[in-house]
């Protein structure tokens, strides 16, 4: 089984139209087409960050995050299906494929649902060019993770090492839609996905004041130490806005 996660950023002027497209077209089309391969398929709305000056610094996305659990991944390409409906505006999409369960569980597993209503900080990392995954993982797991775990404002912390194989998800866009797509292949090649849970944004602000030991290959002098282009994140709540398995897939 494979888990996919995609974070999206959209021009806020087009938010309402894009939301309707996702709700009436994109989500139902994807689920109806790929339900035989999917175990779970949900979308979460991003939580707005009150600190606007930190949005760019931490690559914070502002729209939908979609998570899928796949029994297996169908072959890419049209495969007898029609192209996907074109959105009013293409969002920037940042996608990763990971194991269905985290590869490292650092802190907070003893919590119960009654103990915390979490603010989830989902983070995608790409290690700098020339740094091996083994070297980066050793720093992350043996040096950085224990420091993060020691922060009292961090309530839950776990991480996924990305799958090493190049997973290509299915779906076909029209040629006209492809001309307006944003981003590039690098937006779907990441090395790690982590979640840090806080009670609220005050906890997050406290976390950002912490000083953590930097790796020898650091690009920035503070967390997360990688370049801005190599770190994308988003804030989510625990309950999805859409459970595509349960949604009434009726078009407007």
DRENFILUM-613091 format. One line per field, with one value per atom (N, C-alpha, C): residue number from 1; residue in one letter; chain; x, y, z. Coordinates in steps of 0.2 Angstrom, whole numbers. Atoms other than C-alpha are relative to their C-alpha. Layout:
<nodes>
n	c(NUM:...)
res	c(A:...)
chain	c(A:...)
u	c(X:...)
v	c(Y:...)
w	c(Z:...)
</nodes>
This chain:
<nodes>
n	c(1:1:1:2:2:2:3:3:3:4:4:4:5:5:5:6:6:6:7:7:7:8:8:8:9:9:9:10:10:10:11:11:11:12:12:12:13:13:13:14:14:14:15:15:15:16:16:16:17:17:17:18:18:18:19:19:19:20:20:20:21:21:21:22:22:22:23:23:23:24:24:24:25:25:25:26:26:26:27:27:27:28:28:28:29:29:29:30:30:30:31:31:31:32:32:32:33:33:33:34:34:34:35:35:35:36:36:36:37:37:37:38:38:38:39:39:39:40:40:40:41:41:41:42:42:42:43:43:43:44:44:44:45:45:45:46:46:46:47:47:47:48:48:48:49:49:49:50:50:50:51:51:51:52:52:52:53:53:53:54:54:54:55:55:55:56:56:56:57:57:57:58:58:58:59:59:59:60:60:60:61:61:61:62:62:62:63:63:63:64:64:64:65:65:65:66:66:66:67:67:67:68:68:68:69:69:69:70:70:70:71:71:71:72:72:72:73:73:73:74:74:74:75:75:75:76:76:76:77:77:77:78:78:78:79:79:79:80:80:80:81:81:81:82:82:82:83:83:83:84:84:84:85:85:85:86:86:86:87:87:87:88:88:88:89:89:89:90:90:90:91:91:91:92:92:92:93:93:93:94:94:94:95:95:95:96:96:96:97:97:97:98:98:98:99:99:99:100:100:100:101:101:101:102:102:102:103:103:103:104:104:104:105:105:105:106:106:106:107:107:107:108:108:108:109:109:109:110:110:110:111:111:111:112:112:112:113:113:113:114:114:114:115:115:115:116:116:116:117:117:117:118:118:118:119:119:119:120:120:120:121:121:121:122:122:122:123:123:123:124:124:124:125:125:125:126:126:126:127:127:127:128:128:128:129:129:129:130:130:130:131:131:131:132:132:132:133:133:133:134:134:134:135:135:135:136:136:136:137:137:137:138:138:138:139:139:139:140:140:140:141:141:141:142:142:142:143:143:143:144:144:144:145:145:145:146:146:146:147:147:147:148:148:148:149:149:149:150:150:150:151:151:151:152:152:152:153:153:153:154:154:154:155:155:155:156:156:156:157:157:157:158:158:158:159:159:159:160:160:160:161:161:161:162:162:162:163:163:163:164:164:164:165:165:165:166:166:166:167:167:167:168:168:168:169:169:169:170:170:170:171:171:171:172:172:172:173:173:173:174:174:174:175:175:175:176:176:176:177:177:177:178:178:178:179:179:179:180:180:180:181:181:181:182:182:182:183:183:183:184:184:184:185:185:185:186:186:186:187:187:187:188:188:188:189:189:189:190:190:190:191:191:191:192:192:192:193:193:193:194:194:194:195:195:195:196:196:196:197:197:197:198:198:198:199:199:199:200:200:200:201:201:201:202:202:202:203:203:203:204:204:204:205:205:205:206:206:206:207:207:207:208:208:208:209:209:209:210:210:210:211:211:211:212:212:212:213:213:213:214:214:214:215:215:215:216:216:216:217:217:217:218:218:218:219:219:219:220:220:220:221:221:221:222:222:222:223:223:223:224:224:224:225:225:225:226:226:226:227:227:227:228:228:228:229:229:229:230:230:230:231:231:231:232:232:232:233:233:233:234:234:234:235:235:235:236:236:236:237:237:237:238:238:238:239:239:239:240:240:240:241:241:241:242:242:242:243:243:243:244:244:244:245:245:245:246:246:246:247:247:247:248:248:248:249:249:249:250:250:250:251:251:251:252:252:252)
res	c(X:X:X:X:X:X:X:X:X:X:X:X:X:X:X:X:X:X:X:X:X:X:X:X:X:X:X:X:X:X:X:X:X:X:X:X:X:X:X:X:X:X:X:X:X:X:X:X:X:X:X:X:X:X:X:X:X:X:X:X:X:X:X:X:X:X:X:X:X:X:X:X:X:X:X:X:X:X:X:X:X:X:X:X:X:X:X:X:X:X:X:X:X:X:X:X:X:X:X:X:X:X:X:X:X:X:X:X:X:X:X:X:X:X:X:X:X:X:X:X:X:X:X:X:X:X:X:X:X:X:X:X:X:X:X:X:X:X:X:X:X:X:X:X:X:X:X:X:X:X:X:X:X:X:X:X:X:X:X:X:X:X:X:X:X:X:X:X:X:X:X:X:X:X:X:X:X:X:X:X:X:X:X:X:X:X:X:X:X:X:X:X:X:X:X:X:X:X:X:X:X:X:X:X:X:X:X:X:X:X:X:X:X:X:X:X:X:X:X:X:X:X:X:X:X:X:X:X:X:X:X:X:X:X:X:X:X:X:X:X:X:X:X:X:X:X:X:X:X:X:X:X:X:X:X:X:X:X:X:X:X:X:X:X:X:X:X:X:X:X:X:X:X:X:X:X:X:X:X:X:X:X:X:X:X:X:X:X:X:X:X:X:X:X:X:X:X:X:X:X:X:X:X:X:X:X:X:X:X:X:X:X:X:X:X:X:X:X:X:X:X:X:X:X:X:X:X:X:X:X:X:X:X:X:X:X:X:X:X:X:X:X:X:X:X:X:X:X:X:X:X:X:X:X:X:X:X:X:X:X:X:X:X:X:X:X:X:X:X:X:X:X:X:X:X:X:X:X:X:X:X:X:X:X:X:X:X:X:X:X:X:X:X:X:X:X:X:X:X:X:X:X:X:X:X:X:X:X:X:X:X:X:X:X:X:X:X:X:X:X:X:X:X:X:X:X:X:X:X:X:X:X:X:X:X:X:X:X:X:X:X:X:X:X:X:X:X:X:X:X:X:X:X:X:X:X:X:X:X:X:X:X:X:X:X:X:X:X:X:X:X:X:X:X:X:X:X:X:X:X:X:X:X:X:X:X:X:X:X:X:X:X:X:X:X:X:X:X:X:X:X:X:X:X:X:X:X:X:X:X:X:X:X:X:X:X:X:X:X:X:X:X:X:X:X:X:X:X:X:X:X:X:X:X:X:X:X:X:X:X:X:X:X:X:X:X:X:X:X:X:X:X:X:X:X:X:X:X:X:X:X:X:X:X:X:X:X:X:X:X:X:X:X:X:X:X:X:X:X:X:X:X:X:X:X:X:X:X:X:X:X:X:X:X:X:X:X:X:X:X:X:X:X:X:X:X:X:X:X:X:X:X:X:X:X:X:X:X:X:X:X:X:X:X:X:X:X:X:X:X:X:X:X:X:X:X:X:X:X:X:X:X:X:X:X:X:X:X:X:X:X:X:X:X:X:X:X:X:X:X:X:X:X:X:X:X:X:X:X:X:X:X:X:X:X:X:X:X:X:X:X:X:X:X:X:X:X:X:X:X:X:X:X:X:X:X:X:X:X:X:X:X:X:X:X:X:X:X:X:X:X:X:X:X:X:X:X:X:X:X:X:X:X:X:X:X:X:X:X:X:X:X:X:X:X:X:X:X:X:X:X:X:X:X:X:X:X:X:X:X:X:X:X:X:X:X)
chain	c(A:A:A:A:A:A:A:A:A:A:A:A:A:A:A:A:A:A:A:A:A:A:A:A:A:A:A:A:A:A:A:A:A:A:A:A:A:A:A:A:A:A:A:A:A:A:A:A:A:A:A:A:A:A:A:A:A:A:A:A:A:A:A:A:A:A:A:A:A:A:A:A:A:A:A:A:A:A:A:A:A:A:A:A:A:A:A:A:A:A:A:A:A:A:A:A:A:A:A:A:A:A:A:A:A:A:A:A:A:A:A:A:A:A:A:A:A:A:A:A:A:A:A:A:A:A:A:A:A:A:A:A:A:A:A:A:A:A:A:A:A:A:A:A:A:A:A:A:A:A:A:A:A:A:A:A:A:A:A:A:A:A:A:A:A:A:A:A:A:A:A:A:A:A:A:A:A:A:A:A:A:A:A:A:A:A:A:A:A:A:A:A:A:A:A:A:A:A:A:A:A:A:A:A:A:A:A:A:A:A:A:A:A:A:A:A:A:A:A:A:A:A:A:A:A:A:A:A:A:A:A:A:A:A:A:A:A:A:A:A:A:A:A:A:A:A:A:A:A:A:A:A:A:A:A:A:A:A:A:A:A:A:A:A:A:A:A:A:A:A:A:A:A:A:A:A:A:A:A:A:A:A:A:A:A:A:A:A:A:A:A:A:A:A:A:A:A:A:A:A:A:A:A:A:A:A:A:A:A:A:A:A:A:A:A:A:A:A:A:A:A:A:A:A:A:A:A:A:A:A:A:A:A:A:A:A:A:A:A:A:A:A:A:A:A:A:A:A:A:A:A:A:A:A:A:A:A:A:A:A:A:A:A:A:A:A:A:A:A:A:A:A:A:A:A:A:A:A:A:A:A:A:A:A:A:A:A:A:A:A:A:A:A:A:A:A:A:A:A:A:A:A:A:A:A:A:A:A:A:A:A:A:A:A:A:A:A:A:A:A:A:A:A:A:A:A:A:A:A:A:A:A:A:A:A:A:A:A:A:A:A:A:A:A:A:A:A:A:A:A:A:A:A:A:A:A:A:A:A:A:A:A:A:A:A:A:A:A:A:A:A:A:A:A:A:A:A:A:A:A:A:A:A:A:A:A:A:A:A:A:A:A:A:A:A:A:A:A:A:A:A:A:A:A:A:A:A:A:A:A:A:A:A:A:A:A:A:A:A:A:A:A:A:A:A:A:A:A:A:A:A:A:A:A:A:A:A:A:A:A:A:A:A:A:A:A:A:A:A:A:A:A:A:A:A:A:A:A:A:A:A:A:A:A:A:A:A:A:A:A:A:A:A:A:A:A:A:A:A:A:A:A:A:A:A:A:A:A:A:A:A:A:A:A:A:A:A:A:A:A:A:A:A:A:A:A:A:A:A:A:A:A:A:A:A:A:A:A:A:A:A:A:A:A:A:A:A:A:A:A:A:A:A:A:A:A:A:A:A:A:A:A:A:A:A:A:A:A:A:A:A:A:A:A:A:A:A:A:A:A:A:A:A:A:A:A:A:A:A:A:A:A:A:A:A:A:A:A:A:A:A:A:A:A:A:A:A:A:A:A:A:A:A:A:A:A:A:A:A:A:A:A:A:A:A:A:A:A:A:A:A:A:A:A:A:A:A:A:A:A:A:A:A:A:A:A:A:A:A:A:A:A:A:A:A:A:A:A:A:A:A:A:A:A:A:A:A:A:A:A:A:A:A:A:A:A)
u	c(4:0:4:-4:6:-5:4:0:3:-2:0:-3:2:-1:2:-1:-3:-2:2:-3:0:2:-10:0:1:-8:-3:4:-20:-1:1:-23:-7:6:-35:-6:5:-45:-5:4:-50:-2:2:-53:-7:7:-72:-1:1:-72:4:-4:-58:-2:3:-66:-6:6:-82:2:-3:-72:2:-3:-63:-6:6:-80:-4:5:-91:4:-3:-78:6:-7:-60:-1:0:-63:-4:4:-78:3:-3:-69:6:-6:-53:-3:2:-63:-4:4:-75:4:-5:-61:4:-5:-49:-2:2:-60:2:-2:-55:7:-7:-37:0:-1:-41:-3:3:-44:-3:2:-46:2:-1:-47:-3:3:-49:4:-3:-46:-1:0:-42:1:-1:-44:6:-6:-28:-3:2:-29:4:-3:-25:5:-5:-9:0:0:-10:6:-6:8:2:-1:8:8:-7:27:4:-3:31:-2:3:21:5:-5:35:6:-6:49:-1:1:41:-5:3:33:-7:7:15:-5:6:1:-6:6:-16:-6:6:-28:-1:1:-32:6:-5:-22:-4:3:-27:4:-4:-22:-4:3:-25:4:-3:-21:-2:1:-19:2:-1:-20:6:-5:-9:-1:1:-6:-1:1:-14:5:-5:-4:-2:2:-3:-2:3:-11:-7:8:-29:-3:2:-31:-8:7:-48:-5:4:-54:1:-1:-57:4:-5:-46:-4:3:-49:-3:3:-60:5:-5:-50:-2:2:-50:0:0:-54:7:-7:-35:3:-4:-22:4:-4:-15:7:-7:3:-1:1:3:7:-7:17:-2:2:15:6:-5:24:-3:2:22:4:-3:26:-3:3:23:-7:7:5:1:-1:12:7:-6:26:6:-6:44:3:-2:48:-5:5:37:4:-5:46:-3:3:33:-7:7:16:-5:5:9:-4:4:2:-6:6:-10:-6:7:-29:-3:4:-41:-3:3:-48:6:-5:-31:2:-2:-28:-4:3:-37:6:-6:-22:0:-2:-15:6:-5:-5:4:-5:10:3:-2:13:6:-6:30:3:-4:39:7:-7:58:3:-5:70:7:-7:88:4:-4:101:4:-4:110:7:-6:125:0:1:118:-4:3:114:-6:6:97:3:-2:107:3:-3:117:-5:5:102:-4:4:92:3:-3:105:0:0:106:-7:7:87:-2:2:84:4:-4:99:2:-2:102:-6:5:87:-6:6:72:0:0:78:-1:1:79:-7:7:62:-4:4:55:0:-1:62:-4:3:52:-7:6:37:-6:6:26:-2:1:28:-4:5:13:1:0:15:5:-5:29:2:-2:32:1:-3:39:0:0:39:6:-5:54:-4:3:48:2:-1:47:6:-6:63:-2:2:54:-4:3:47:-8:7:28:-4:3:18:-8:7:-1:-3:4:-14:-4:4:-25:3:-2:-24:-4:2:-26:-1:0:-31:6:-5:-18:0:1:-25:1:-1:-25:7:-7:-7:4:-4:-2:-1:1:-9:2:-2:-2:6:-5:10:5:-5:26:3:-4:37:1:-1:43:3:-3:53:-5:5:37:-3:3:33:6:-5:50:3:-2:53:3:-4:64:-4:3:53:-6:6:36:0:1:34:-6:6:20:2:0:22:-6:6:7:0:1:3:-7:7:-11:-3:2:-12:6:-6:-1:4:-5:6:6:-5:15:4:-4:21:5:-5:28:5:-5:37:5:-4:44:5:-4:51:5:-5:61:5:-5:70:7:-7:89:1:-1:92:7:-6:109:0:1:112:5:-4:119:6:-6:136:-2:2:126:-6:5:114:0:0:108:-3:2:99:2:-3:105:-5:6:88:-4:5:75:-4:-2:72:7:-7:90:0:-1:86:-3:2:82:-7:7:65:-3:3:62:0:-1:66:-4:4:53:-7:7:34:-4:3:22:-7:6:4:-3:3:-7:-7:6:-22:-3:4:-35:0:0:-38:-6:6:-55:0:0:-56:-6:5:-67:-4:3:-71:2:-2:-71:-3:3:-73:-3:3:-78:-8:7:-94:-4:3:-97:-6:5:-113:3:-3:-105:-5:5:-118:3:-2:-113:-5:5:-120:-2)
v	c(-6:0:6:-6:18:5:-6:34:6:-6:50:6:-6:68:6:-6:84:6:-6:101:5:-4:115:7:-7:134:3:-3:144:8:-7:163:1:-1:168:3:-3:178:-5:6:161:-5:5:152:-3:3:150:-4:3:145:-7:6:132:-5:5:125:-3:3:122:-5:5:114:-7:6:102:-4:3:98:-3:3:95:-4:4:89:-4:3:85:-6:5:75:-6:5:65:-4:4:61:-4:4:55:-6:6:44:-5:5:37:-4:3:33:-5:4:25:-3:3:19:-8:7:0:0:0:5:3:-4:17:-3:2:12:6:-6:30:6:-6:47:6:-5:63:7:-7:82:4:-5:95:7:-7:113:3:-3:123:5:-5:133:6:-6:151:2:-2:157:7:-7:173:4:-4:178:0:0:183:0:-1:187:-7:6:169:-5:4:162:-2:2:163:-3:3:159:-8:7:142:-3:4:138:-2:2:138:1:0:133:2:-3:140:-3:3:128:-7:7:110:-4:6:95:-6:7:78:-6:6:62:-6:6:45:-6:7:27:-5:4:16:-7:7:-3:-1:-1:-1:5:-6:12:-2:2:10:3:-3:13:7:-7:31:0:-1:38:0:0:39:-7:7:20:-1:1:21:5:-5:36:7:-7:54:4:-5:69:3:-3:77:7:-7:93:5:-6:109:4:-5:120:7:-7:139:3:-2:141:-6:5:128:2:-2:128:-3:3:125:-6:6:107:-3:3:98:-7:6:80:-5:5:65:-6:6:47:-4:3:38:-7:6:22:2:-2:21:1:-2:22:3:-4:34:-5:4:27:2:-2:36:4:-3:40:3:-3:52:2:-2:59:0:-1:59:-6:5:42:-2:1:41:4:-5:55:-4:3:50:6:-5:60:5:-5:68:4:-4:75:6:-5:86:1:-1:94:4:-2:96:5:-4:110:-4:4:99:4:-3:106:-5:5:95:4:-3:98:-5:4:92:3:-2:92:-3:3:90:2:-1:88:4:-3:99:-4:4:93:-2:2:83:-3:3:77:-6:6:59:-1:1:53:-3:4:42:6:-5:57:5:-5:69:-4:4:55:-1:1:52:7:-7:71:1:-1:72:-4:5:56:1:1:57:7:-7:76:4:-4:86:-2:3:75:0:0:73:7:-7:92:2:-1:94:-3:4:81:3:-3:90:6:-6:105:-1:1:106:2:-2:115:-5:6:100:-5:5:89:-7:7:75:2:-1:72:-7:6:59:1:-1:57:-6:5:48:1:0:44:-2:1:46:-7:6:30:2:-2:29:-1:1:23:6:-6:36:-2:1:34:5:-4:41:-1:2:43:1:0:41:7:-6:54:4:-4:64:6:-7:82:2:-2:90:4:-4:98:8:-7:115:1:0:112:0:1:107:6:-6:124:5:-5:133:-3:3:121:4:-4:128:-5:4:121:-4:5:107:-6:7:89:1:0:95:1:-1:99:-6:6:81:-5:4:75:2:-2:76:-6:5:66:-2:1:67:4:-4:72:-1:0:76:4:-3:81:2:-3:92:3:-3:95:4:-5:110:1:-2:116:6:-6:132:4:-3:145:4:-2:152:-5:6:135:0:-1:137:5:-6:154:-1:1:148:-5:5:133:4:-3:145:5:-3:154:-4:4:139:0:0:137:-8:7:119:0:1:112:0:0:115:-5:5:102:3:-2:104:3:-2:106:5:-4:119:6:-6:132:6:-6:143:-1:0:147:-2:2:142:-5:6:128:3:7:120:-1:1:123:-1:1:119:6:-6:132:0:-1:139:-4:4:130:-7:7:114:-2:1:116:3:-3:117:-3:2:116:2:-2:118:-2:2:118:-3:4:106:-1:2:101:-8:7:83:-3:3:81:3:-2:81:4:-4:94:-5:4:80:-7:7:61:-2:2:56:-6:6:39:0:0:45:6:-6:61:-2:1:62:3:-3:64:2:-3:75:6:-6:88:6:-6:106:0)
w	c(0:0:0:1:-4:3:-2:4:-4:4:-7:4:-3:0:-5:4:-11:4:-3:-4:-6:5:-15:2:-1:-16:-6:6:-27:1:0:-31:4:-4:-17:-4:4:-30:-3:4:-38:5:-4:-22:0:1:-23:-6:7:-41:0:0:-38:5:-5:-22:-4:3:-32:-5:5:-46:3:-3:-34:3:-3:-25:-5:5:-41:-5:5:-53:2:-1:-48:5:-5:-32:-2:3:-39:-6:6:-55:2:-2:-47:4:-4:-34:-5:4:-47:-4:5:-59:4:-3:-46:6:-6:-32:0:-1:-36:3:-3:-31:7:-6:-17:6:-6:1:4:-4:8:-5:4:-1:3:-4:8:-2:1:6:6:-6:20:-3:1:19:4:-4:24:5:-5:40:-1:2:37:6:-4:45:2:-1:55:-1:0:53:-8:8:34:-2:1:35:0:0:38:-6:5:24:-6:5:11:3:-4:23:1:-2:27:-5:6:10:2:-3:18:-5:5:6:3:-2:7:-2:3:-1:2:-1:-2:1:0:4:0:1:-2:1:-2:5:-3:3:-3:2:-2:3:-6:6:-13:2:0:-13:-4:5:-28:-5:5:-41:-7:7:-58:-5:5:-74:-1:2:-79:-7:6:-94:-1:1:-101:1:-1:-101:-1:2:-109:3:-3:-99:-3:3:-103:4:-4:-98:6:-5:-82:-1:1:-81:2:-1:-82:6:-6:-66:-3:2:-67:0:-1:-62:3:-3:-59:6:-6:-42:0:0:-38:5:-4:-32:2:-3:-21:2:-2:-20:2:-3:-11:1:-1:-10:6:-6:7:1:-3:16:3:-3:23:8:-7:41:0:-1:47:1:0:46:7:-6:62:5:-4:77:6:-5:89:7:-6:101:0:0:107:-1:1:104:5:-6:121:1:0:118:-3:3:115:-3:3:105:5:-5:121:3:-2:125:-4:5:110:-6:7:96:-4:3:85:-6:6:73:-3:3:61:-5:4:53:-4:4:38:-4:3:30:-5:5:14:0:1:13:-6:5:-1:2:-3:4:-6:5:-5:-4:5:-20:3:-2:-16:7:-7:1:-1:1:1:5:-4:9:7:-6:21:5:-4:27:3:-2:28:6:-5:37:7:-6:50:4:-3:54:3:-2:55:6:-6:66:6:-6:77:3:-3:79:1:0:74:4:-3:79:8:-8:98:2:-2:99:-1:1:92:5:-5:103:7:-6:118:1:0:114:3:-3:126:-4:4:114:-6:5:102:3:-3:106:-3:3:93:-6:5:80:-3:4:67:-7:6:50:-5:6:33:-4:6:22:-6:7:4:-3:4:-7:-5:4:-17:-7:7:-33:-2:3:-45:-1:0:-42:-5:4:-56:0:0:-53:-6:6:-66:-1:1:-74:-6:7:-91:0:1:-94:-7:7:-110:-2:2:-121:2:-2:-117:7:-7:-99:2:-1:-99:-1:1:-106:6:-6:-90:6:-7:-77:3:-4:-64:3:-3:-57:-5:4:-63:4:-3:-60:7:-6:-45:6:-5:-36:3:-2:-34:1:-2:-29:7:-7:-10:3:-4:2:7:-7:18:1:-2:25:7:-7:43:3:-4:55:7:-7:70:2:-2:80:6:-5:91:2:-2:101:-4:4:92:-3:3:83:5:-5:99:2:0:101:-6:6:83:1:0:86:5:-5:102:-4:4:91:-4:5:78:4:-3:91:3:-3:96:-5:3:91:-1:1:83:-3:4:78:-7:7:60:-3:4:48:-3:4:39:-7:7:23:0:-1:30:-6:4:17:3:-4:29:7:-7:47:5:-5:55:-3:2:54:-5:1:42:-3:2:36:-8:7:18:-4:4:4:0:0:3:-6:6:-14:2:-2:-4:6:-6:10:-2:1:8:6:-6:22:0:-1:27:6:-6:42:-1:1:43:7:-6:56:-1:0:60:-4:4:51:-7:7:32:-2:2:23:-5:5:10:1:0:12:-7:6:-6:-1:0:-2:2:-3:7:-3:3:-3:-5:6:-14:-6:6:-31:-5:4:-38:-3:3:-51:0:1:-51:-7)
</nodes>
